[in-house]
Amino acid sequence: MADKFNAEKECDDAVKVLIKGIMRAVRAGNESVNCDRSFLSVIKKVNTTNKRGISKTTYTIQDEFGADRDVRCVIPNLSLSVGQNVWVKLPCGNLNRMHIYGVN
């Protein structure tokens, strides 16, 4: 009976050590890793503004968390339409630099 109790305790201790290690790695990864993230989205709306004679087009897409975002397209001379599938890049987690970089 004592052997079974010791084996269970050792197993519990091992699981706790593993969980602590995983949590430490996750915390360190969130703080130190800067990388671009890409995801698929769909054009919901085309927005065209004209300031000082300069026409600027942005596109409303839904980000990976469900929020609507107005983003620009970095592909020159490409006009997109509502319902079109696009690849969106989020450079280093910076929402202000989010942009469309490809068409699916």
Helices and strands as residue ranges (DSSP letters): H 2-32, E 37-42, E 45-51, E 54-62, E 68-73, E 85-90, G 91-93, G 95-97, E 99-103
